[in-house]
Amino acid sequence: MSAPSVTPKAGFNPITGAIRALAMDAVQKANSGHPGAPMGMAEIAEVLWRHHLKHNPANPGWADRDRFVLSNGHGSMLLYALLHLSGYDLSIDDLKSFRQLHSRTPGHPEHGYAPGVETTTGPLGQGIANAVGMALAERALAAQFNRPGHAVVDHYTWCFVGDGCLMEGISHEACSLAGTQGLGKLIVFYDDNGISIDGHVKGWFADDTPKRFQAYGWQVIPDVDGHDSAAIDAAIRAAKADTARPTLICCRTVIGLGSPNKAGGHDVHGAPLGAAEIEAARKHIGWTHAPFEIPADVYAAWDARPAGSKAEENWNTRFAAYRAEHPDLADEFTRRMRGSLPDGFDRVVADTVARFDAKGESIASRKASQNCIESFAPALPELLGGSADLAGSNLTLWSGSRGVSASNPGGNYLYYGVREFGMAAIANGIALHGGFLPYTATFLMFSEYARNALRMAALMKVRQIFVFTHDSIGLGEDGPTHQPVEQTATLRLMPNMDVWRPCDTVESAVAWASAIKRSEGPTSLIFSRQNLPHVARDEGTRSAIARGGYVLSEAAGKVAAVLIATGSEVSLALAAQKALEAEGIMVRVVSMPSTSVFDRQDGAWRDGVLPRGIPRVAVEAGVTDLWRKYVGLDGAVIGLDHFGESAPAGELYKAFGITADAVAQAVRQVLGK
């Protein structure tokens, strides 16, 4: 909706002037950036951060702090200014280094760079989805841990969004679910300035946004003057009063307010104001100080450390009383917020792997995945599962699953609906909040819908698990629209994303355990629709699985060639090995369920598994290029460099030449036989 011209009732003052000046100066010094949003949202930010936000700059990781998300992340100088002025460990020199190499103030907010940045934003719409996840996590933790007289989890999630965030489809996915879930402690400010990069948005964004959010089940507070501090404060109080619904506060603002010649137009959105306009703006807002100079009385007015320390001290006192009455719950809350695994979990993993091996089931790896969840989840109350309307196909439900809803907020399973992108980004927010290890699921093909949220998980190094089933042409008759060909390969290309494609129940258990234990990033688990044969192993071979690539079946004599396979194609490699050895060709079979984990092993291990100078052949029902890294130009790859067809799985494998005979013939060819 295009915002009308707004004249600030209270006029300009030094408190908001500090935000505007820092934004102008930092963008000008960097010669790039977005001053419009910080200048236009200064009053909204001031009211929230100085009068409502519960936080402690001296301890940005305090468990019961409010979470703040700047979804319109291009306006990053707004967040950096707020953090600096409030007393976080973000210096004026950090602001002077805005957008520079190795700076703590990159062009968009990056989680882990500066204290107080709760999530990485910039890809529009994902921030609000993260905020939905944070609000879900807060409510679920409160339901699981709070007890009468002891509200140890009690905080809000606040989010700033712009027109661009609300145009992105992910905002529909996430906000629809937020309304259905009744997230009463999620409060979103819509910066309704009517401007985006291309100009006035009325030509391409004419939605009735208040009615849209009302239809989602949100409380909507429309037509708030975003430059009237009293009106903003009243809107926030009304938002807090409704505990049953999330709230959208629609704030009419002027982009770049304070710039006398550029405010209200797209020129102020994403470019420096220029020295002459900054000088004019300083006079216009009454700011007489030099660039990056903030007077002591303004710093004092902004300093949130005394109030933040007092708030945390009060919480510590309440938590001590909680611990005295509920010591086990207090210990569990502390463990979960710390992100450590429960004592004895390694034993659970070892027992599960041994049990699966002894049982020797030949089942679909998606079913093996469900059995893993059934085995691990009772020991991991932090697991918060979910699927994009495919629970019955992904097999992500287990016997202890309890749906999360407005009436049952303490459950452990989210029915996300057909919202793959929203699901992945919401789960990012859950992981960032702390206290939960989320896992989500859909068909591997539909990882494409969630792709940018997967990338954000990897970029932020968040701990979460993506379950992708129906992993190849092996899903059969649903055809090429549902048959992934390049998806596993492209997931492997994503930095910091571990990818596992196990071949049977035992590898599935190791893959799940590795994903659970991984604290430095997300994991994608790739599972089959069709049954896969169990492979017998000794204890040493079982223990080697965790290294990502290992010798599954050694050659009967001197190794002439090495076969590398993953998932459903491991059985083809084993069959080819048997056929070749009947001819006197000795072949080693290497299972490589995780290329990224294998690549992190030391050189001795890698060379021991894949000896130098011995010809190699790889087989996987997908695109072949990645495997050249392992087989070289003189090796061979059996795979699929085109889309699939609709037919029973067995027929497709034969039609496309992904068979044991084809693998054996490839070995003969690389050996010149």
N, C-alpha and C positions, 0 to 999 in steps of 0.2 A: 504494500500500500504506500502510495506517495505521501510523504509527510508535508503538512503545510509549514509555512514559515513560523518560527517560534521565537518570541522575545523573552529572554530569561527575566523572571520577575525579580529575583534577588540581586541581579547584577553580578559583575565579576568580582572575585575576591581572591586574596592571596592563597587560600587553601586549595581551591581548584586551579588557580593560576599556576601553581607549581606543577601540576600534571600537564597543563597545556604547554608550559615553557619547556619542560624536560622532553616532551614529545617533539616539539618543534626543533629543539637544539640537537637532539640525538639523530633525528632523521636528516637534518641539514648536514651534520658532521659526517655521517655515513654516506651522504649523497644518494640515499635510497631509503625506502620505507614508506609507512602509511600513517601520516599524522592525523588524518580526518577522523577516524574512529576514536582515538584517545581524546582529541579535543572536543568531539561531540558528546562523549559519554562521561566527561569529567564529573559532572554533578551526580550522575547515577553512581559512579564509582565511589565518590566521596561519601555519600550517604551510607552506602552499604559498608564500606571498609572502616569508616570511623564510628559507625553507630550500631551496626548489626552483626557484622562478621565476627565469629568466635574463632580466634587464632592466637598463636603465640610465636612471634618472630624469633624468639630465642630457642624455640624447639619446633621447627617446621613439621616434624614427624609425630607430634602429639596425637594419640589415637583418637581422641574425641574432638578434634578440631573440625570446624566447618570446612567443606571442600569448595573451592572456587575454580571454575573452568571458564576460560576465555575462548569460546568456540570460534568467534571471529578472530582467529589467531594472527591475522595480518596486522591487527592493532596491538602488536606485542608491546610497544612502548607504554601502553596504558598499564599493562601488568608489571612491567619492569619499574615504572615510576611508582606504582603502589607498593611494591615490595621494598624498594629503596626508601621511600618516605616513611613507611611503617616500621622500619627498623630491622629488616632482614639483612642477612650477610650478603648484601649486594651494594657495592660501593658506587660512588659517583664516577670513579674511573671505569667501573664495569659498564656504566651507562655511556660513557664516552667511547667505549669499544663496541658499541652497538653494531651488529652485522659484520664484525671483523673476525678474522681467522682465530680460532681457539678462544673466542670470547665466551663469557657466561651469559651474554645477551644476544643470542643469534636472531636471525630475521624473523623467525616464528618461535613461539615458546617451545622449548625442548625439555622434556622431563629428564631430570638428572643433571642439568647444567647449572641452574640457579635454585637455591632453596625457595620453597613456596610455589614452584611450578608443578601443579598436580598431574598434568598430562601434556603430551605434545599435541599442539593444534596447528591448524593451517589448512589442511584439506577440509573444506567447509562442511559442516554438518556432523563431523565425527565428534567434535567436542561435546555437543549436546547429547549425543548417544553415549559418550563416556560418562557424562553427568547422570544420565538415567541409570547406568550401571552402578555408579557410586551411591545413588539414592537407594537402589535396590539392596546393595550390600549393607548400607546403614540400617535399613529397616529389618533385613534378615538377621543381622547380628543382634539388634535390639531384641528381637523376638526370641532368639536363642539364648541370650545371656542375661538380659535384664530380669530382675526379680522384684516383687513388691517392695517398695521403698528404696530400690537400688537401680536407678536409671544410669548405668555406666556407659551406655551407648545412646547418645541423644544429641545429634547434630544435624545441620542442614547441608544441602548441596545447592550452590548458587551457580548460575550460568548466564553469561552474556552471549547473545546471538545477534546476527545481522540479517539483512535480507538474503544474502547469499546462502547462509546456513539453512534458512527456511525454504529456499528454492531446491536445495539438494534433496533427492529422494530419500536419503537415509534419515532425514529429519522426520519424515512421515512415518517411517518404520518405527523409529525409536519413540517418538512422542505418542503415537497410537498405543503402543504397549505400555508406556508410562501412565496414560490415562486409565487403561484397563486395570493396571495394577494399583491405581489409587495412591500414587507416591506423594503423599501430602507434605513431605519435607524437601521437595524439589521445587525451587523457585527460579524461573527463567526471565531475564530481562530482554525484551526485543527492542533493539536499537532501530526504530522505524524512521530512518532518515530519507528514504526514497531514492537513494543514490547507490549505484555500484560502478564498476570500472567503466562500463560503456555509457553511463549517463543516468538519466532518470528511469527508474525501474518500471514505471507505470506502463511502458510499452511492452514489457515481457513478464511482469509479475503483478497481476491485478487481483490476486486472491483476496478474499475477505478473511484475513488471518485470524481475527478474533472468533469468527464463526467456525473456522476450521478447527481451532483448538477446543472450542466448546463441544464440537462434535466428538472430539477425542475423549471427552470427559474431564477436561481441565477447568479449573477456575480461571477466568480471564478478567483482567482489570484493564479496560481499554482507555485510550485517549489520555494518558498521563503525560503532563508536560515534563519532558526529560531534563529540563533545565530549572525546574522548580523543586528545590530541596524538600520543602514541606509536602508537596504532592507525592514525591518519590517515597518519603518516609511513611506517609499514610498508606500508600500502596503496599509497601513491605509489611506493615502491620496487618493489613487486611489479608495478605498472602499467608502470613503465619497463623492467622486465626482459623483458616480452613485446613484442618488436618487430614481430610479425607481425599483431597484432590491435589495434584500438582498445580502450580500457578504460573500463568504467563502474564507478565506485566508489560503492556504495550506502551513504550515510551516514544513520544514524538520528539525528535531531536533535529538539530541542524548539524550536518556533518562539517567538521572543521570549525565549529563555533569559536570565535575569537580572532579568526583571520578576516580582516575587514573586506577584502576584495575577492577571496576565494571560497569562503564559507558557503555551504549550500549547493556546491557544484562538484562534478566528478574530478576536477583538477586537483582537489585537495585530498582525494581518496588515497592515491598511491604514489605520491611524488613529493620531494621536498618543497617547502613553500618558497624558498629563495630568500636571500639575505634581505632584500628590500621589503618583502611581505612580512618577514619575521619582525623586522624593526617596526613596521606599522602595527602588527599584531600586539607587540609588547605595549605600545602606547594605547591600543584599543582596550586591552584588558587591565591596564594599569600596572604592568610588571616592569619594574625599573632595574632589575638585577642583570648581571652579566650572564652569558651562557653557562649553564650547569651550576649556577650559584643559587643556593637556597638559604634564605635567612634562618637564623637560629629559632626564631619564634614560630616559623612555619614547620620546621622539623619537630619542634616540641608539640605543636598541635596535632601532628600526624602520628607521633610515636605510639605504637600499639604495644610496646613491650611491657609497661607496667600492668595494664589491664590484662594482657595475655598471660603474663606470669601468674597473676592472681587467679584467673580463670582456671589455669592448669593446676595450681595449688589446691583450689577448691575441689577439682576433680580428683586429684590424688588423695585428698582426705576422704572423699566419698568412696573411692576405689578401695582404700584401706578398710573402711567399714564393710564394704562388699566382701573383701577377702576374708575378713574375720568371720563373716556369716556363711560365706560360700567359697571356701578355700580351693576346692577342686575346680569350680567354674572360673575363678580368678586365674588360676594357673593355666587353664586351657585357653582362656581369652588372651593371656599374655603370649602363650606359645603361638597361637594362630596369628596374632598381629605381628609377631616377630617373623613369621613365615617359615619356622623350622618344622620338621616332620616329627611325629610322635616317636617316643622311645619304642624300640622293638619293630619298627616298620621294616627294616632290612630282613628280619626273621620272617615276617609275613611274605615278603617277596620271595625269599629262598624256598619257603614251604610251597608257595603257589607254583613256582617254576618246576620244582620236583614233582608235585602232584600232577600237573598238566603233562609232564613227560611220562610219568608212570601210567597215566590213563590212556595216553596215546590216541586221542580222538582225531578223526579226520573230518573236520567241520569247516565252515566258512570262517575266515578270519574275523569278519564282523561279529559272528557268534562267539569266537574266542575272545574278542574285545569285551563283549558283554560279560563273559565269565570272569575276565580280569577285574572289571568294575565290581562285580559281585564279591570277588575275593578281597579287593583292596579297600573298597568304600567303608566297610564297617570300622576299619582302623583309621579312616581319614574323614572325620566329620566336616572338614573344611571343603570337601568336594561339593561343588555346586554345578550340577549338570544341566543339559538342555539340548534341544534339537529344533531345527527349523521345520516343524511339522512333519518330521520323518522318524519319530521315535521308534515306531514299529519296524522300520526298515534299517535305520542306523543301529538299532538294538542298544540304545544308550540308557534305557530304564533298567533298574535293578530292583530286587525285592524290597529294599528299604527306601525307594524313591517316594518323595512326598512333594506334590506340586506346590509351587510358590504362588500365592494369590493375595488379593487385598484382604481376604478373610483368613488366610493361613500364611502369614508372611514369614514364618519360621521354617518353611519347607526347604528342600535341597534340590529341587528340579524345576527349571523354568521352561514352560511351553512358549517358545518364542514366536510360534506361527511362521508363516512363509515370509521370513524377514532375514535372509542370510547376512546381508551387509550390516543391518542393524544389530543382529545377534552378535556378530564378531566384535563390533565396536562397543556394544554394551558390556560384553564379557571383558574387554580391555579395561573398562571403567571399574568393573567388579574387582579385577586383579589389582588395579592401581589403588583402590580403596584399602585393600588389605583385609585379612581375616578369612579369605576364601581362595580356593584354587578352582577356577572355573574350567569346565570342559564343555565344548559345543559340538554340534554335529550336523552334517548334511551330506548329500552325495558329493563325491570328489569333483564331478563336473561343475557343481554350483559353488565351488570355491572361487570361481570367477566372479560371482556376484559379491563375494566378501573380500575380494583381493586387496583393496587398499587398507582395510582394517587389519588384514593379516600382516601387511607390510608395516603398519603402524605398531603392531604388537612386536614385530622383530626390531623395528627401529628403537622402540622404548625398552626393549629387553624385558617385557613383562612375562610373568610366569603364568601361562595358560596352555591348554591343550585343545587342539583342533582335531576332531575325529571326522575323517572322510571315508565313506564306504562306497561300494559299487565302483571299484577302482580301475576298470579297464573294459575292453570289449567283452570281458567275461560276464557282464551283466546281461548281454544277449539281446532279447527281442525289443527292448526299448529304443534301440537304434542309436545313430550317431549323435543325436541331440543330447543324449544322456551318457554316451560312452566317452570317458576322458582319454585323450591321446597325449596331449602335451602338458597336462596339469601337474603330474608328479615331477616332471623335469623342471617346470618353471618354479615350483615351490622350492626345489633344491637350489635354484639359482638365487633365491632370496637370502641376502646376508643375515646371519644370526637365526635363521629358521632351521631347526633340526627336523628332518623328515625320516620317518620309519615306514618301510613296507615289508612287514613280516610274512614269512612263508608258512607258518603253522601256529599252533596254540602256544608252543614254548617261546618262539620268537615274539609272539604277541604279548606275552606276559613280560618279557624283558623290555620290549618297547614301551609298554605302559609304565613300567617301573622307572625307566630312564626319563620319561616325560615328567613323571611326578617329582622325581628327585632334582630335575634341572631347575636351577634358580636363576640362571643368567639369560633366559629367553624362552620363547614359545616353542612348541613342538607340534608338528602335523603327523598324525597317525593314519596310515593309508591301509584300508581293509577291503577284502574281497566280498562279493556277493556269493560266489560259488564255493563249494567245498574244496578244501586243500588237504592233501594227505599229510599225516603226521610223519615226522622224520625222527628216527631213533638217534640218540646222542649219548655220549658218555659225559661224566661230570666236567671234564676239562673243556669239552666242546660247548657244553651249556654255559660255562662261565665266560667263554670267548664271545658269546653273542653281544654282550654289552659293549664290545669294542667296535661295533658297527659293521665290520667285515671280517670273516674268519673262514678257516678251512672246515667245511661241513663234511665233505667226503674225500678222503685222500686217495690218490691214485694207487693202484695195486702194485705198481713198479715205478721206475724212473719216470718222472713227470715229463710228458711230451708237450702238453698244452694245459691251459687253465680255463675253465668255464666259470663265468661270473653270472649270477642270477639273483633276482629278488622276487618276493611274493609268490604268486601262482606259477611263475616260470621256473622256480627252483626244481619242481618235480620234473620238468622237461629236461633240465640240465642233468639231473640224476639218471633219468632214463637214457639220455644220450651217452653219459659216462659208461653205463652198463653195456650198451651196444658197441661202443668204440673199444672197450677193453676186450670184448669178445673177438675183436679183430687184431688185438695186440697193440692198440694205441692207448697208452696210459694217460689218463686225464684226471686232474684235480678239480673238484667242484667247490667254488667259493660262494657262500651266501653273503650278500652285502645289503642287509636290510636298511642300513643308514650310511649313505656316502659321506655325509658331513661328520658323523662321529668317527668313521673310519679315517677320514682325512686328518683328524686331530690326533691320531695315534702317532707314536714315535716312528722314526724311519725303520727301525729294526722290525717292528711289528708289520708295517706295511710291506716291507720287502720280503718278510717271511711268508706272508699270505700270497703276495703277487711277486714271485721271484723275477728278477730282471732277466731279459733275454729269452724267456719262454713265451711262445705265442699264446694269445688270449682271444677268447670269444665271449661276448656278453649277450644275454638274452633278457628282454623285458618287453611286455606288451604295451609299448609306447614309443615316442619319438627316440631316435637313436643317437643324436648328436652328443649328448652328455657322456655316453659310454666311450667315445673316442678318447676321452681323458684317461681311461683305464686300459683300453686295448691297443691304443696307438693307431697310426695310419695303416699298419700292416696287419692289424687284427680284423675281426669281423664282429658285426652286431646284428642280431636277429631282433627285429622290432617292427614298428608300425609308423611310417612317415606319411600317413594319409588318414582320413577319417574312416570310421567304421561303417557297419551296415546293420540292418535289423534282421536278426536270425538267431537261432539257438547258439549258445556260446561255443559248443564243441565244433559246430560247423564253421563258425567264424575263424577260430584258431587254425583250422585246416585250410580254409580259403585264403587266409592271409599269410600262410607259411610260417606260423609260429608253432612249430611242432618239434618233438624230439628228433625226428629224422632230419629236419632242416638244421637243427643245432649240430648234429653229428656231421652232416655234410659240410657245414661251415668250418668245423675243426679240420676235416680232411683237406679242405682247400687251403687254409692258412698253413698247413703242414706240407702242402704241395703233393698231396696223395690223390 
